[in-house]
Amino acid sequence: MKKNRAWPLVALIALSAVGCSRREESARAAPAANPETPVPAVRVTRADLSGSITLTGEFIPYQEVDVMAKVAGYIRSINVDIGDRVRAGQVLAVLEVPEMENEMSRAAAAIDQSNAEAARAEDDVRRSESAHDIAHLSLGRIDSVSKKEPGLVPQQQVDEAHSRDLEAEAQVAAAKSNLAAARESVRVLRADEARLKTMQNYETITAPFDGIVTKRYANQGAMIQAGTASQSQAMPVVRVSQNTLLRLMLPVPESAVPEVAVGHAVRVQVPSLNRTFDGHVTRFTDSVQLSTRTMDTEVDVPNPSLTLVPGMYAEVKLELQEHRNTLAAPPDAIEGAGANASLYQITPAGTIHIVPVQLGLEMAQQVEIVHGATDGELVVAGRRGSLKEGDRVKPVPAAFLNSR
């Protein structure tokens, strides 16, 4: 009986030992309560930020025109070829218009004829004035005698003298009207002659401005039609471009339109030349295109040595805003965007505190924090994962974690 009672006691002791062993193993395997998670951290610092966008455009001449002939004719001589520099007013080509000489001769003859008619009209005026003077003098004498000696001169004779005076006066008026018409005819013919001379001057084709001949359409002896709107098939003589000053048209996005201002200095990078040139904003359309949501903005670039060539591509870094000594953090430290932006601050106690922030300028390397942060505080930069308010973390420099 004593031997059988000892077995339960031994079994109880064995079970207690096994339970203690399992509890020790579980304790060693369980993680520590509320562990510190290493997170990449950066500090909010002060920096000078400037907003900018890089735009691409193509150079075009400041002015470019196809020089047309005002009158139709054959090219007698052409004095320029492609690549030649020309000055404003320089003779580019001379036309030959034979019928123009005939028209000039006919106009001169018509003027001579009209001058002769005007001279004859002047003679008629003088003759009619003389006849009027005689008739008026005769009327005066007869009328004087009739008044001094009533009944001596018949009344019919007095009336006839008065009628001759009126008739002579009318002839004077008619002669003067004919003289005025003859003189107006002379002026009209002289105006026609001046028009013909003006058209004759168009036989000489000159450069409209300083530039370079970039294309030559015709050669000596070619027939050139008058370059009028009704004759769209007229062939130009040459094309002249003003390349000492080039235009660069840039499509400025809608978001940057309020920042564009005339006179704004820019740096123009030309990749094909690996050089940078100075330019400035000279004008813009002040209207956003509905299809692209951009506004055409023109930058003028001086090119006195003709280093730049129209058609080259260029990049312009357009500075829009500049904020000095402002709070900033890397973009990967910002959670969300716009009104939902926030920072994961690391408190001195090593816990996470999520605060909303107001953002300003957003650059490639830094983002301006207008409100919600202080200078020098630690924030989580990336790898936020499942972090939440109050979690304990161990800040590690972001550069160290990124290098691992």
Salt bridges, closest charged atoms under 4 A:
GLU36 OE2 - ARG392 NH2 3.07
ASP48 OD2 - ARG324 NH1 3.41
ASP66 OD1 - ARG239 NE 2.75
ASP81 OD2 - ARG216 NH1 3.44
GLU122 OE2 - ARG183 NH2 3.09
ASP123 OD1 - ARG126 NH2 2.16
ASP124 OD1 - ARG127 NH2 2.25
GLU129 OE2 - LYS176 NZ 3.84
ASP143 OD2 - LYS147 NZ 3.36
ASP165 OD1 - HIS132 NE2 3.67
ASP165 OD1 - HIS136 ND1 3.01
GLU184 OE2 - ARG187 NH2 1.93
ASP210 OD2 - ARG87 NH1 3.49
GLU254 OE1 - ARG293 NE 3.22
ASP278 OD1 - ARG267 NH1 2.06
GLU298 OE2 - ARG247 NH1 2.76
GLU298 OE2 - ARG283 NH1 2.37
ASP300 OD2 - ARG283 NH1 3.63
GLU322 OE2 - ARG324 NH2 2.80
GLU335 OE1 - ARG384 NE 2.57
GLU368 OE1 - HIS323 ND1 2.91
ASP375 OD2 - ARG46 NE 3.99
GLU389 OE2 - HIS353 ND1 2.80
ASP391 OD1 - LYS388 NZ 3.45
